[in-house]
Amino acid sequence: MARIGEHDESEAYLHRTLSRLRPEYTRNRIYYSAHLALAQLRQDDVEQACLTAVSVLPASSGDSLTGRTGWLLDTFTRELSTTAPRARFTIEWTDQYASRQGGHP
């Protein structure tokens, strides 16, 4: 749904997917949560998108997100900066993302 621009429907499917994931599927939960944050952002729900994205971040700066999830969060950061460059949530997200990634996004 996200690929064809149906972000509201994509969000609904992602919520359903996350609710059905078994607890031990941590990597899948992180990956789908990153997709969820992007779907929320693309609906201009900046605050909720940032809250969802923060839940994906590693607990410490020693852990990093690589691969598909890292790419999704990089995309999220770029789109957030374009969508709401001066919003408080954008500044907070950028600071948290940079500190947990050990540098600047």
Secondary structure as UniProt FT lines:
FT   HELIX           2..4
FT   HELIX           7..20
FT   TURN            23..24
FT   HELIX           26..41
FT   TURN            42..44
FT   HELIX           46..54
FT   TURN            55..56
FT   TURN            61..62
FT   HELIX           67..83
FT   TURN            85..86
FT   HELIX           88..101
//
